[in-house]
């Protein structure tokens, strides 16, 4: 698996009576987890998140599967592996600062 964010070219192509994405082969060589089914989630105007469906692993029905949160957590995992020196402990001062930022905000 690649450890940094990468961009790959893709084109919209006709596939039978449907349309699909044709992605350069380097993407599939670098990310073999995309060799089976995928899910496309529109995350904003002009932006889509393509997620590989896990093979041989099912998520619990009561466990939400948010692809945006999953992508963010994957990003954090990569960054932590590449730049471990940037990881800092959560101390009382930072907790207090966060508390001040959210003071008065009501939970739904």
C-alpha positions, 0 to 999 in steps of 0.5 A: 500500500502506498504511504502518501497521497497520490493522484491518478488520472481517470476518464469517463468511458462508456461500458455497455449501456452505462458509464464508468471510470477508466483509471490508469493501471498504476493505481491498481498496482499501487492499491490492490485492495481495489481489485473487487467491488467499490463504493462511490460516495459523493462528498461534495460538489465535484468530489467523490470518495471511492472506497474498497469494500473489505474482502472477508470482513463484514462490519457490524450492522449497528456500527456506522460505516462513514467513508469520509471518517474512514478516509480521514482515519487512514490519512491520520494513520499514514501521517503518523507512520511517516511523521511520528515526531509530530505526535504529541501527548494530550496534556491538561493545557490542551484539554483546557484550550479545547474545553474553552473552544467548545464552551456553551456548545450543546450536544444534539 
